[in-house]
């Protein structure tokens, strides 16, 4: 029982630290100057004064790839990300040690367990920043894929009005609702304006959002641009296929949600029932001294 | 038994934090360089304002946010003084949650109605275009035969046009006010047809009506699949009221209210409310973002 309490309290502190290190600004508004990061001020200041940490080549490559894929929301270098991981590990290790050393004895645990909690905290804290970046990438992929059919609808309408493919892409960007896909297409449009070829810009978009749907979409765009044929019908069929696929997945997820909801509702009902059962006891006794 | 209660409350608190922090963050969106046809509200004031507009009420940009801040702060201060701080928190949460849920329910109903009406409206626009009018004239004519709630939004669009707002801006404002994503899509399409002056407009309007129908079907499917979630969400939003009612029933004399354990229990209840709300929201998004 006491283990459960201390463990739960530890997880609480751990996730509070998690909450204190969000990306402060969007991945689409990166600062041009490298003189400051997009980390919260206090965290950025500490990371800024931390000594350079050498990173093994294999880990450096991995971290660089994560930063690239995630568009580097914190605006940090590989070394700074490593420093952030160390900082996060240090904070969670201290929190773990405090919990183990101060809170644990209140519940009858030995203070000797404090180092164990500290190590556990350090490990979790160390992997946390990179893990958050990976999650951000996955989320973007999911959102871009999930709204692709809207882009296809708009794109096919733009081509049906006679617009060349690059212009149709720009129009699609212009008319799409705000979201990750619009931001991504905005990057394509800006790259073309900056002098990149259409194919290069689309390839970069497909590489940033490496999913099956996006790859197919990118290939269709490039083919249409290359041979200049009217592919409106094909695009509409593709959008329809994505919709059907989406509907199938939604149905499957609906079933999973029902499965997840049953235990959630049971736990909530159990908690409320327990509270109702305890209420006369709480009412009748001034039990403030118990803790 | 008391230990068990403590464990339940602690576990609830942890559950709250974990689920809250694992929920997808909205803040990764930034305002695009160009104004979008449908904007994502970020921040307190924008969210309340957008919900207010989508529910069909007119208000200045900051008004709904300030009203809700006032209601929350007022409940918090007044009930903290006359009862207990936790009662203040409970009533503030109950007030904010109830208004949010009420607005959400209105938004959903209006959204469904507007999406259904859009098909007829687009048909009507197409019919008027047959008479060789411009798309702007066709919209004006079709509005006359459209019923509320879509007609209310369209009338505001026409007021904008009469006030010499550009066609694109008027459509953009229409899209921003409307709760229906399909309406935003239709507005974008009409603007595209207007600016390109294409002869394909009639074909595209037919295609658009078909797409809106397909999107509505998908929205219906999502609604069906997530119905249980919405019910569970509403039950969660009623939890703060339970605290309030319990306090009223006990005439504000419950010793536990002021004891450490009582405080802990109530904090657990508040945490459970917030946690469940985040958890259901997470599941809702997970179901939709496929």
Interface residues (C-beta under 8 A of the other chain):
Chain A: X1 X4 X5 X8 X9 X11 X12 X15 X16 X18 X19 X22 X23 X25 X26 X27 X28 X29 X73 X136 X139 X140 X142 X143 X146 X150 X153 X154 X157 X158 X160 X161 X162 X163 X171 X173 X174 X175 X176 X177 X178 X179 X180 X182 X183 X186 X236 X239 X240 X243 X246 X247 X249 X250 X251 X253 X254 X257 X258 X260 X261 X264 X265 X268 X271 X272 X274 X275 X278 X279 X281 X282 X283 X285 X286 X287 X288 X289 X290 X291
Chain B: X1 X2 X3 X4 X5 X6 X7 X8 X10 X11 X12 X13 X14 X17 X18 X21 X24 X25 X27 X28 X29 X30 X31 X32 X33 X34 X36 X37 X38 X39 X40 X181 X184 X185 X188 X189 X191 X192 X193 X196 X198 X200 X203 X204 X207 X208 X211 X214 X215 X217 X218 X221 X222 X224 X225 X226 X228 X229 X232 X235 X236 X242 X246 X250 X254 X255 X256 X258 X259 X260 X261 X262 X264 X265 X268 X269 X272 X276 X279 X283 X286 X287 X288 X289 X290
